[in-house]
Amino acid sequence: MTVQKIIHDPLSLSQPAAKAAASDQQAAQDLLLDTLLAHRESIDGLPPAAGLAANMIGVNKAIIAVNAGFLPIVMLNPKIVKRSGHYLAEEGCLSLPGERPADRYEEITVKYQDMDLKEHEQAFTGFVAETIQHEVDHCKGKLI
């Protein structure tokens, strides 16, 4: 298992991520997924993680991993294509101290590629949808 340190530098995190390619699959598998799994419990004084974006571990690629039940989902080049049910959330982030307000949607549909670069379109609701929106914002260089 290869667990990476969480990046806390707002300047670095504000850079939009580059599109993920086939050569980035290893980074997604070995770095991002392992780090998310390690952060299911509180470590290094950080709260448990619901999701991570690759730029949070120093890999500036459009890759996210989200706890969506028993196994996490890894998404390469995620794009939210549909949303409904706007609300204002209070969110925390492993990379930033405290909580901040964030505009979110109760239901979203995401287009993404899996670890084999196969394309998917999937709907999500509730907390998983909120987590995906947070991580997609990270890919855009947008911090809460």
BAFI-3210 file (N, C-alpha, C; in Angstrom, 3 decimals, decimal comma, padded with zeros to 6 digits):
// residues 144
n [1|2|3|4|5|6|7|8|9|10|11|12|13|14|15|16|17|18|19|20|21|22|23|24|25|26|27|28|29|30|31|32|33|34|35|36|37|38|39|40|41|42|43|44|45|46|47|48|49|50|51|52|53|54|55|56|57|58|59|60|61|62|63|64|65|66|67|68|69|70|71|72|73|74|75|76|77|78|79|80|81|82|83|84|85|86|87|88|89|90|91|92|93|94|95|96|97|98|99|100|101|102|103|104|105|106|107|108|109|110|111|112|113|114|115|116|117|118|119|120|121|122|123|124|125|126|127|128|129|130|131|132|133|134|135|136|137|138|139|140|141|142|143|144]
n.u [000,847|000,581|000,698|000,066|001,082|-001,204|-001,783|-001,534|-001,286|-002,789|-002,244|-001,086|-003,230|-005,086|-004,638|-005,923|-006,618|-004,875|-006,024|-006,645|-004,842|-004,186|-001,686|-001,822|-003,150|-001,855|-001,082|-003,585|-004,490|-002,412|-001,651|-003,742|-006,078|-005,072|-004,362|-006,839|-008,172|-006,591|-007,265|-009,817|-010,224|-009,432|-006,296|-003,006|-003,965|-006,037|-009,478|-011,678|-011,779|-014,077|-013,709|-011,188|-009,217|-006,847|-005,015|-004,807|-002,919|-000,671|-000,631|-001,364|-003,773|-006,917|-008,455|-010,451|-011,321|-013,876|-015,609|-018,159|-019,978|-019,187|-016,840|-014,536|-015,105|-013,251|-012,715|-011,814|-011,242|-013,755|-016,974|-019,604|-022,738|-025,403|-027,632|-029,634|-031,819|-030,762|-028,801|-027,365|-024,392|-022,336|-019,017|-016,097|-012,570|-009,841|-007,539|-007,721|-008,184|-011,003|-014,546|-016,534|-018,997|-020,718|-022,049|-024,219|-025,731|-028,484|-028,964|-027,002|-025,591|-022,906|-020,360|-017,677|-014,466|-013,481|-011,008|-010,051|-010,303|-012,801|-015,856|-018,382|-021,673|-023,312|-025,738|-025,938|-026,814|-027,515|-025,158|-022,984|-023,170|-022,669|-020,018|-018,707|-019,103|-017,547|-014,968|-014,730|-014,728|-012,189|-010,622|-011,008|-009,573|-010,849|-011,469|-013,197]
n.v [-001,179|002,197|005,060|008,458|011,775|014,351|017,253|020,635|023,170|026,009|027,401|025,488|023,683|025,192|025,039|024,093|020,710|018,531|016,655|013,218|010,380|007,180|006,497|007,428|005,690|004,040|005,858|006,549|004,100|003,108|005,291|007,307|005,753|003,994|005,904|007,083|004,846|004,409|006,658|006,220|005,972|008,181|009,672|010,977|013,171|014,100|014,220|011,399|010,496|011,104|011,235|011,786|013,932|013,741|015,879|016,531|014,900|015,574|014,899|016,237|015,616|014,898|013,074|011,286|009,730|008,136|007,260|005,106|003,349|-000,041|-000,435|001,916|004,243|004,933|007,643|008,784|011,792|013,078|014,500|016,562|016,294|016,702|018,118|018,557|019,936|022,061|023,111|024,565|023,617|022,764|022,237|020,308|019,865|017,778|019,057|021,666|023,793|023,755|024,403|025,269|027,155|025,687|025,533|023,053|020,112|017,942|015,729|014,305|013,685|011,972|011,875|009,781|008,104|004,759|002,726|001,250|002,899|002,862|004,337|005,832|006,714|007,892|008,158|009,880|010,399|012,346|012,155|010,955|012,133|014,793|014,563|013,791|016,140|017,928|016,833|016,974|019,739|020,191|019,146|021,126|023,132|024,582|025,668|025,058]
n.w [000,000|-000,864|000,650|000,434|001,470|002,447|000,582|001,560|000,561|-000,611|-003,028|-004,756|-004,844|-006,179|-008,857|-011,967|-012,857|-015,105|-017,943|-017,398|-018,545|-020,147|-019,148|-016,594|-014,993|-013,136|-011,159|-010,182|-009,154|-007,365|-005,780|-005,233|-004,598|-002,601|-000,679|-000,069|001,007|003,269|004,696|005,570|008,195|010,892|010,516|011,096|012,477|010,937|009,874|009,029|005,527|002,875|000,229|-002,307|-004,349|-006,995|-007,046|-004,418|-003,381|-004,665|-007,374|-010,267|-011,889|-013,480|-011,607|-009,385|-006,262|-004,530|-001,608|-001,891|-000,608|000,109|-001,462|-002,845|-005,564|-008,422|-010,502|-013,624|-015,276|-014,510|-015,123|-014,346|-015,617|-015,299|-012,944|-009,995|-007,487|-005,722|-002,904|000,097|001,490|004,354|004,397|005,101|004,478|003,776|003,051|003,908|006,771|009,035|008,316|005,458|003,544|000,742|-002,524|-003,534|-005,089|-004,776|-006,444|-008,969|-012,231|-013,570|-015,984|-016,694|-016,805|-016,170|-014,442|-016,541|-018,627|-019,713|-020,657|-018,628|-017,491|-014,777|-012,182|-009,062|-005,617|-002,619|000,084|-001,241|-003,760|-003,021|-002,129|-004,509|-006,020|-004,522|-004,916|-007,713|-007,969|-006,839|-008,927|-010,774|-009,680|-007,788|-004,599|-001,506]
ca.u [000,000|001,365|-000,095|000,701|000,709|-002,207|-001,270|-002,272|-000,935|-003,887|-001,769|-000,968|-004,565|-005,879|-004,291|-006,796|-005,958|-004,758|-006,813|-005,979|-004,643|-003,902|-000,450|-002,102|-003,888|-001,069|-001,187|-004,914|-004,588|-001,451|-001,507|-005,002|-006,941|-004,447|-004,427|-008,227|-008,463|-005,900|-007,934|-011,176|-010,164|-008,650|-004,843|-002,224|-004,774|-007,061|-010,715|-011,836|-012,043|-015,146|-013,200|-009,933|-008,832|-005,418|-004,161|-004,647|-001,735|000,437|-000,741|-002,297|-004,543|-008,353|-008,781|-010,994|-011,752|-014,960|-016,221|-019,566|-020,385|-018,107|-015,623|-014,494|-015,157|-012,231|-013,205|-010,873|-011,871|-015,180|-017,665|-021,004|-023,498|-026,780|-027,763|-030,912|-032,000|-029,732|-028,801|-026,108|-023,778|-021,159|-018,085|-014,710|-011,657|-008,591|-006,455|-007,940|-008,769|-012,349|-015,623|-016,931|-020,216|-020,518|-023,253|-024,262|-026,980|-028,882|-028,846|-026,103|-025,187|-021,485|-019,675|-016,290|-013,816|-013,017|-009,575|-009,727|-010,655|-014,146|-016,701|-019,600|-022,524|-023,969|-026,414|-025,637|-027,630|-027,153|-023,793|-022,032|-023,224|-021,974|-018,589|-018,235|-019,048|-016,382|-013,739|-014,698|-014,261|-010,733|-010,039|-011,090|-008,772|-011,775|-011,462|-014,371]
ca.v [000,000|003,422|006,164|009,753|012,876|015,267|018,587|021,698|024,442|026,499|027,779|024,246|023,115|026,080|024,799|023,098|019,442|018,107|015,475|011,950|009,511|005,788|006,432|007,870|004,658|003,570|006,872|006,421|002,849|002,936|006,455|007,907|004,768|003,564|007,003|007,185|003,712|004,650|007,758|005,872|006,270|009,380|009,498|012,216|014,258|014,496|013,433|010,410|011,067|010,535|011,223|012,494|014,259|013,455|017,021|016,577|014,110|016,036|014,430|017,210|014,970|014,862|011,744|011,329|008,475|008,464|006,147|005,014|002,043|-000,894|-000,170|003,252|004,385|005,806|008,273|009,579|012,855|013,188|015,725|016,565|016,673|017,001|018,328|019,110|020,003|022,928|023,416|025,091|022,660|023,150|021,154|020,322|019,337|017,327|019,971|023,000|023,745|024,269|024,138|026,428|026,911|025,258|025,266|021,654|019,606|016,658|014,686|014,638|012,639|012,166|011,114|009,562|006,890|003,904|002,427|000,676|003,979|002,643|005,476|005,561|007,821|007,328|009,105|009,774|011,264|012,467|012,455|010,548|013,197|015,958|014,262|013,854|017,553|018,504|016,355|017,551|021,111|020,114|018,957|022,427|024,094|025,353|025,268|025,538]
ca.w [000,000|-001,005|001,182|000,204|002,365|001,923|000,267|002,254|-000,055|-001,456|-004,360|-005,517|-005,009|-007,036|-010,258|-012,603|-013,169|-016,501|-018,275|-017,113|-019,700|-019,813|-018,360|-015,225|-014,278|-011,995|-010,107|-009,590|-008,390|-006,278|-004,906|-004,794|-003,962|-001,345|000,288|000,379|001,891|004,538|005,391|006,001|009,623|011,164|010,657|011,067|013,019|009,966|009,994|007,954|004,201|002,063|-001,131|-002,559|-005,723|-007,167|-006,710|-002,961|-003,034|-005,490|-008,752|-010,839|-012,951|-013,199|-011,083|-008,029|-005,650|-003,611|-000,892|-002,290|-000,120|000,578|-002,226|-003,467|-007,019|-008,992|-011,725|-014,393|-016,066|-014,193|-015,514|-013,943|-016,811|-014,913|-011,500|-009,554|-006,040|-005,148|-001,472|000,626|002,421|005,138|004,127|005,490|003,460|004,385|002,684|004,475|008,107|009,257|007,367|004,655|002,768|-000,645|-003,298|-003,956|-005,650|-004,186|-007,463|-010,086|-013,167|-013,864|-017,036|-016,284|-017,276|-015,075|-014,454|-017,845|-019,547|-020,238|-020,309|-017,860|-017,072|-013,605|-011,300|-007,638|-004,767|-001,217|000,516|-002,290|-004,772|-002,464|-002,125|-005,897|-006,403|-003,831|-005,561|-009,067|-007,767|-006,694|-010,259|-011,460|-008,940|-006,958|-003,186|-000,765]
c.u [000,895|000,510|000,693|000,255|-000,299|-001,573|-002,159|-002,033|-002,051|-003,446|-001,659|-002,344|-005,454|-005,575|-005,254|-005,998|-005,917|-005,605|-006,000|-005,932|-004,338|-002,669|-000,662|-002,840|-003,146|-001,137|-002,527|-004,987|-003,687|-001,394|-002,839|-005,876|-006,366|-004,541|-005,849|-008,565|-007,796|-006,600|-009,402|-011,318|-009,312|-007,170|-004,172|-003,031|-005,858|-008,320|-010,782|-012,213|-013,185|-014,695|-011,892|-009,822|-007,320|-004,541|-003,966|-003,458|-000,569|000,447|-001,787|-002,982|-005,999|-008,769|-009,328|-011,295|-012,747|-015,457|-017,710|-020,104|-019,160|-016,787|-015,669|-014,608|-014,034|-012,766|-012,090|-011,678|-013,370|-015,748|-019,132|-021,814|-024,954|-026,814|-029,143|-030,969|-030,925|-029,921|-027,439|-025,600|-022,681|-020,187|-016,723|-013,885|-010,373|-007,449|-006,553|-008,551|-010,206|-013,355|-016,011|-018,229|-019,876|-021,878|-023,188|-025,647|-027,236|-028,691|-027,941|-025,949|-023,769|-021,075|-018,228|-015,755|-013,384|-011,519|-009,111|-010,029|-011,981|-015,036|-017,983|-020,376|-023,385|-024,571|-026,048|-026,531|-026,992|-025,688|-022,752|-021,998|-022,484|-020,462|-018,011|-018,110|-017,831|-015,091|-013,622|-014,264|-012,741|-010,060|-010,042|-010,220|-009,626|-011,771|-012,720|-013,975]
c.v [001,247|004,608|007,463|010,767|013,770|016,648|019,634|023,081|024,927|026,881|026,550|023,663|023,947|025,902|023,778|021,863|019,195|016,851|014,209|011,102|008,091|005,662|006,850|006,822|004,191|004,558|006,760|005,203|002,867|004,107|006,932|006,916|004,287|004,649|007,179|006,059|003,890|005,717|007,469|006,082|007,525|009,013|010,864|013,413|014,756|013,650|012,369|011,086|010,335|010,421|011,978|012,803|014,102|014,647|017,169|015,751|014,432|015,534|015,304|016,659|014,902|013,434|011,940|009,910|008,845|007,189|006,149|003,653|001,268|-000,615|001,234|003,168|005,326|006,321|009,075|010,556|013,002|014,545|015,592|017,114|017,016|017,178|018,903|019,086|020,808|023,093|023,964|024,124|023,346|021,987|021,402|019,715|018,912|018,300|021,336|022,892|024,267|023,819|025,428|026,109|026,528|025,023|023,834|021,306|018,209|015,500|015,168|013,422|012,975|011,282|010,989|008,309|006,087|003,619|001,794|001,647|003,741|003,784|005,022|006,857|007,261|008,433|008,809|010,741|011,384|012,779|012,057|011,613|014,437|015,756|014,342|015,310|018,236|018,116|016,866|019,006|021,142|019,973|020,263|023,490|024,990|024,797|025,802|026,692]
c.w [000,000|-000,579|001,045|001,253|001,665|001,752|000,951|001,649|-000,987|-002,869|-005,268|-005,819|-005,931|-008,527|-010,862|-013,010|-014,675|-016,710|-017,996|-018,375|-019,224|-018,928|-016,905|-014,403|-013,032|-010,844|-009,409|-008,682|-007,165|-005,313|-004,357|-004,039|-002,629|-000,275|000,806|001,347|003,255|005,367|005,697|007,499|009,787|011,306|010,540|011,571|012,085|010,169|008,898|006,642|003,515|000,611|-001,205|-004,049|-005,815|-006,805|-005,205|-002,488|-003,963|-006,916|-009,436|-012,094|-012,517|-012,839|-009,669|-007,568|-004,559|-002,932|-001,213|-001,877|000,322|-000,134|-002,816|-004,989|-007,426|-010,320|-012,365|-015,236|-015,795|-014,615|-015,109|-015,115|-016,505|-013,400|-011,186|-008,028|-005,333|-003,635|-001,082|001,691|003,230|005,011|004,738|004,366|004,161|004,132|003,351|005,862|008,120|008,213|006,671|003,920|001,326|-001,300|-003,814|-004,498|-005,098|-005,167|-008,586|-010,998|-013,608|-015,036|-016,599|-016,953|-016,062|-015,248|-015,774|-018,975|-020,274|-019,749|-019,615|-017,692|-015,956|-012,759|-009,850|-006,877|-003,387|-000,971|-000,534|-003,381|-004,285|-002,488|-003,536|-006,346|-005,781|-004,559|-007,003|-008,988|-007,599|-008,056|-011,063|-010,777|-008,037|-005,545|-002,512|000,119]
res [m|t|v|q|k|i|i|h|d|p|l|s|l|s|q|p|a|a|k|a|a|a|s|d|q|q|a|a|q|d|l|l|l|d|t|l|l|a|h|r|e|s|i|d|g|l|p|p|a|a|g|l|a|a|n|m|i|g|v|n|k|a|i|i|a|v|n|a|g|f|l|p|i|v|m|l|n|p|k|i|v|k|r|s|g|h|y|l|a|e|e|g|c|l|s|l|p|g|e|r|p|a|d|r|y|e|e|i|t|v|k|y|q|d|m|d|l|k|e|h|e|q|a|f|t|g|f|v|a|e|t|i|q|h|e|v|d|h|c|k|g|k|l|i]
***
